[in-house]
Amino acid sequence: MESDEIVISGIAGRYPKCDSFNQFKDALLRGENLVTEDDSRFSVGLLDTPRRAGKINNIECFDADFFGVTSRQANAMDPRHRLIIETVFEAIVDSGFNPKELRGSKTGVYVGLGYLDTQEHSEEDEGTNGYKLVGASLALIANRTSFFFDFHGPSYAMDSACSSSLYAFTAAIKAMEHGEIDSAIVSAVALVLNPYETKECNLLNLLAKDGLCKVFSRNRDGFVRSEGAVTILLQKKSVCRRLYATVLGADMNCDGFKPEGITVPSSQSQFDLIRSIFETKHLDIRDVCYVELHGTGTLIGDHTECKSINDAFCSDRKDTLLIGSVKSNMGHGEMSAGLCGISKVLIAMETGIIPANLHCDDIDLSLPGIDNGKLKVVSKNKTWDGGIASVNSFGFGGSNAHIVLRYNPKQIIKSNLINNRLVMVSGRTEEAVQYYINEIKAISNDAEALTLIDAVHKFNIDGHTYRGYVVLGEVYKERIQRFENKKRPVWFIYSGMGSQWTGMARDLMKIDVFKQTFTKCHNALKPYHVDLFKIIFSDDPMVLENVINCFSIITAVQVALTDVLKSIGIEADGFGGHSLGET
């Protein structure tokens, strides 16, 4: 059933030089090279390693108090733990859900990652404080997410090297397909903190000497190590509020024994995996219009993968298949690489533009599929015409993964002017709320986006001590204030004679709850020859000179307003009234 389709409904991430998915989108569409040369991790060129890498901003920053982590725990916590829990929160909010709405749910947490550098330090006696084991645990990087958000599905981390994130994605999809869970968090993270790991890669001739990932180029000589932290929320289509893409298929396999050695990729295994997905899911492989390749920029890796993609997709294809790899833009995100690839595909689906590959001016025309024109590298921004896209990934030990995504064809509903539209937000700081308000102003004509923001802030977010609102329209207003975490009593005060005016509450008839209650009052008074609709829509000031009309309209409006307040969760702690309002 279509309503049971699994969809990507939320995404958040940290990418090199980019603090969010939207910043990453802008950088890719600008064609920006996100690999940099600096000493923010270790000295440039240390141990004779390449001088460039892709690096996330501000990995030392973490709002420990918000996530219920003590300062001692936070100081002993691997930064990967911190990045995951931050991006999980942001991905849930991005989906239009308040995290409170998912508490207690059968949500699984699947994290792709590898060895944590801080494990080495936790094994040293100096500075041992009882928190290092917890802060450097592979298991707890997933379990901490389940604990904080109160998720009750499976929760574990997995390592299949560079395909880790798509292995995690596939495990989540299979669990949802089998009915084991209702929704899933899929996360992955990789950091370049250890120069000895970089040296190992360099000794294996995996790294590009110039720090450029020249995927598909004749001059390719390896990849550039890079960082990434990405989280995706998977939900059923029937319950999602945002739909980035529908997951049509996902699977994984392994090369098994190969005479060439364990680290040599197998085009046959990748071919078998791809064909198996399309046959099992009854999909027409010719409908795929773009494939995001693993694309490491190594001589054998690119050749092997192009062969498997060409053999799997192009044997019965008349048109050219577009291909690319985000590693040309940001380097190799290693354990996060698969989700970084998905990020690029979602950007193409959202914007209608496939971002260009970088550093491919001299494309290797001997690569399978490129040699006969069946495959074409997207070397400049290309219009996305919709359809199906695939993402391919393989680990250096032979673990392959492949997923198939269908774009969401629904058009975004926009309005030239949304007048008197109230949008409320909250945050940890005044600056955070102001940032949110600025974002709202930028999308003020996007009715659907504003609806998602409303849904997130329908319930209080614990720890958000600043509140703000903006009124969009011809008369713009905004306000931010600190919220004192004290529950003040709410009193409903009902007025009496003298509070009426011609046309009173007429605009409130646009609110369904108000109109329904007002109609009930009208029907109750109709046998007594009192027509509330005639009173409220009359422009004649003499209508309210009639005492019965006046009493009736004041009462009906206040009863209807009471129901409106109740419908949005505002209950009275006490009641007060004057004159007619006392009754």
Helices and strands as residue ranges (DSSP letters): G 2-4, E 6-14, H 21-30, G 46-48, H 71-75, H 79-94, H 99-102, E 107-112, H 118-122, H 132-135, H 138-149, E 155-158, G 161-163, H 164-177, E 183-190, H 195-203, E 228-236, E 245-254, H 267-280, G 285-287, E 288-292, H 299-313, E 321-324, H 327-330, G 334-336, H 337-351, E 353-354, E 375-377, E 382-383, E 388-394, E 399-407, E 421-427, H 430-442, H 447-456, E 466-472, E 477-482, E 491-494, G 507-510, H 512-525, G 526-528, H 532-537, G 541-545, H 547-567, E 574-577, G 579-582
